[in-house]
Amino acid sequence: MECYNPSNPLELPDADEEEHLARTYFDVEVDFMVHPGYRTDDRFIGIRHTALSAIVKYTCDQNDAFVPYLAINYVDRFLSTNINIPVILNGQGVKRNVELFAFSCVSIASKIRSSDFSVSDLLKHQLAEFKDDVEIMELHIMEGLNQRVRPVTAITFMYLLLPGLLIKEVQQQPFPTTFAARIIFQIHKDIRFTEFRPSTLAASAILASTYERLPGSHSQFLKKISSSSVVIQSEV
């Protein structure tokens, strides 16, 4: 299996034709979103908070920012469709099961990002007792996500939208891709943003980045995004 490529996660053909690829991904992005009402459902707030705290702990020495990003994506999508997390650690309480759930989300994300990954790489986080239960939890998560662990995300659309926006006449300096990606990574932790399409978040992050880092080109980026056929203008 090829490692997860955030710019073309589903390994669709015609990767060099950005507009065609963007339209194709636009048609399937809703398949990787949470169900409506998720962000306002009080049942998920406490579990999500515990899971995100655990993900941060398990990835604190992780150089690949996509791993926690993917893990959070799995948490949100699983909770929005399954309501309850699997109880694997009987008699150990909700918190320990949520930690195992988060650990397993990180493990799955790590596996699709690196073919060299081993779950033992994560077991140094005082989680040796989880070793025999991780595989069981992973299977439950994979089933709950319908095996869709290579999601279309806002990062995907950032890479797809940018080539059509970077015109030499209006580009005064390199686009701050890292800054835009950081915005996307950070807002992903806020449940309020889960209701928006990945393409909407990508376009908004691009505009926020140009406003902050490329003020002289911001109006041109706004104009081009406003005329884009693969972005829902009312959401942006």
C-alpha positions in Angstrom: 0.0 0.0 0.0 1.2 3.5 -0.9 1.8 5.9 2.0 -1.0 8.4 2.4 -0.5 11.4 0.1 -2.4 14.4 1.5 -2.6 16.0 -1.9 -4.1 12.9 -3.6 -5.2 10.6 -0.8 -7.4 8.4 -2.9 -4.7 8.0 -5.5 -7.0 9.2 -8.3 -5.6 9.3 -11.9 -4.8 12.6 -13.7 -3.0 14.0 -10.6 -1.3 16.6 -12.9 -4.7 18.0 -13.9 -5.5 20.1 -10.8 -8.9 21.4 -11.9 -10.2 17.9 -12.9 -8.8 16.4 -9.7 -10.3 19.2 -7.6 -13.7 18.6 -9.1 -13.5 14.9 -8.5 -12.5 15.4 -4.9 -15.2 18.0 -4.4 -17.8 15.4 -5.4 -16.6 12.9 -2.7 -15.5 15.2 0.2 -18.9 14.9 2.0 -18.1 11.2 2.4 -15.3 12.2 4.8 -17.3 14.6 6.9 -19.0 14.1 10.2 -22.8 13.7 10.3 -24.9 16.8 10.8 -25.4 17.9 14.3 -22.2 16.4 15.6 -20.6 19.7 16.8 -23.7 20.5 19.0 -24.2 17.1 20.5 -23.2 17.2 24.2 -22.6 13.5 24.2 -19.3 13.9 22.3 -17.7 16.9 24.0 -16.2 15.1 27.0 -15.1 12.1 25.0 -13.6 14.2 22.2 -11.7 16.4 24.8 -10.2 13.3 26.4 -9.3 11.7 23.0 -7.7 14.9 21.7 -5.6 15.3 24.9 -4.4 11.7 24.5 -3.6 12.2 20.8 -1.5 15.2 21.7 0.4 13.1 24.3 0.9 10.2 22.0 2.3 12.4 19.2 4.3 14.9 21.2 7.5 13.7 19.7 6.0 13.1 16.2 7.6 15.2 13.4 4.8 14.4 11.0 1.9 16.8 11.7 -0.4 14.7 9.5 -0.5 11.9 12.0 -2.4 13.8 14.8 -4.4 15.5 12.1 -5.6 12.2 10.7 -6.1 10.7 14.1 -8.5 13.6 15.0 -10.3 13.1 11.8 -10.9 9.4 12.7 -12.1 10.4 16.2 -14.7 12.8 14.8 -16.0 10.7 12.0 -16.2 7.6 14.2 -18.1 9.4 17.0 -20.5 11.1 14.7 -21.7 7.8 13.2 -21.2 5.3 16.1 -22.1 7.4 19.2 -20.2 5.2 21.6 -16.6 4.0 21.5 -15.9 0.3 21.7 -15.4 -0.9 25.3 -12.3 -3.2 25.1 -10.8 -2.6 28.5 -13.6 -4.0 30.7 -13.8 -2.7 34.2 -11.2 0.1 33.6 -13.5 3.0 33.1 -14.5 5.3 30.2 -11.3 7.3 30.3 -9.0 4.4 29.8 -11.1 3.1 26.9 -11.1 6.5 25.3 -7.3 6.6 25.7 -7.0 3.2 24.0 -9.4 4.5 21.3 -7.2 7.6 20.7 -4.0 5.5 20.8 -5.5 3.2 18.1 -6.5 6.2 15.9 -2.9 7.4 16.1 -1.6 3.9 15.3 -3.8 3.7 12.2 -2.7 7.2 11.1 0.9 6.3 11.6 0.6 3.1 9.6 -0.8 4.8 6.5 1.7 7.6 6.7 4.8 5.3 7.0 5.3 1.8 5.8 8.1 1.4 8.4 5.8 2.2 11.4 5.5 -0.3 14.2 3.0 0.0 17.0 5.8 -0.6 19.4 7.1 2.9 18.5 4.1 4.3 20.4 4.2 2.0 23.4 6.8 4.1 25.2 4.0 6.3 26.4 3.3 4.1 29.4 0.9 2.1 27.4 2.4 -1.3 27.5 -0.8 -2.7 28.9 -2.6 -1.7 25.7 -0.5 -3.9 23.5 -2.8 -6.8 23.2 -5.9 -4.7 22.8 -4.7 -2.2 20.1 -5.4 -4.5 17.2 -8.9 -5.3 18.4 -9.7 -1.6 18.8 -8.2 -0.8 15.4 -10.5 -3.3 13.8 -13.5 -1.7 15.4 -12.4 1.7 14.3 -11.8 0.6 10.7 -15.2 -1.0 10.6 -16.8 2.2 12.0 -15.1 4.3 9.4 -16.1 1.8 6.6 -12.4 1.3 5.9 -12.1 4.9 4.8 -8.8 5.8 6.6 -7.4 7.8 3.7 -9.6 10.9 4.0 -10.1 13.8 1.8 -9.2 16.8 4.0 -8.8 20.6 3.8 -5.1 19.9 3.2 -6.0 18.0 0.1 -7.9 21.0 -1.2 -5.2 23.5 -0.2 -2.8 21.6 -2.6 -5.4 21.4 -5.3 -6.6 25.0 -5.2 -3.2 26.7 -4.9 -1.8 26.0 -8.5 -4.7 27.8 -10.0 -4.3 30.8 -7.7 -0.6 31.4 -7.9 -0.4 33.7 -10.9 2.9 35.4 -11.5 1.4 38.8 -12.1 -0.1 38.9 -8.6 2.4 36.8 -6.7 4.9 39.1 -5.0 6.5 36.5 -2.8 6.1 32.7 -2.2 2.8 31.6 -0.9 3.0 30.7 2.9 2.0 27.1 2.5 3.3 26.1 5.9 1.4 29.0 7.6 -1.9 28.0 5.8 -1.4 24.3 6.8 -0.8 25.3 10.4 -4.1 27.2 10.4 -5.9 24.1 9.1 -4.1 21.8 11.6 -5.1 24.1 14.5 -8.8 24.7 13.6 -9.2 20.9 13.2 -9.0 20.7 17.0 -12.1 22.9 17.4 -15.3 20.9 17.0 -17.1 23.9 15.6 -15.2 23.7 12.3 -16.2 20.0 11.7 -19.5 21.2 10.1 -17.7 22.8 7.1 -16.6 21.2 3.9 -12.8 20.5 3.6 -12.8 22.7 0.4 -14.4 25.5 2.4 -11.7 25.3 5.2 -8.9 25.2 2.6 -10.2 28.3 0.8 -10.7 30.1 4.0 -7.2 29.2 5.3 -5.7 30.4 2.0 -7.5 33.7 2.3 -6.5 34.1 5.9 -2.9 33.4 5.0 -2.8 35.9 2.2 -4.4 38.6 4.4 -1.8 38.0 7.1 1.3 37.3 5.0 0.6 38.6 1.5 -1.6 41.6 2.0 -0.6 43.1 -1.4 -2.0 40.0 -3.2 -5.0 39.3 -0.9 -7.6 41.0 -3.1 -6.4 39.0 -6.1 -6.6 35.7 -4.2 -10.1 36.7 -2.9 -11.2 37.5 -6.5 -10.0 34.1 -7.9 -11.5 32.1 -5.0 -14.8 34.0 -5.4 -14.9 32.8 -9.0 -13.9 29.2 -8.2 -16.3 26.5 -9.3 -15.1 24.0 -6.7 -15.8 26.2 -3.6 -19.2 26.9 -2.1 -19.0 30.7 -1.9 -21.7 31.2 0.8 -19.7 29.0 3.2 -16.4 30.8 2.6 
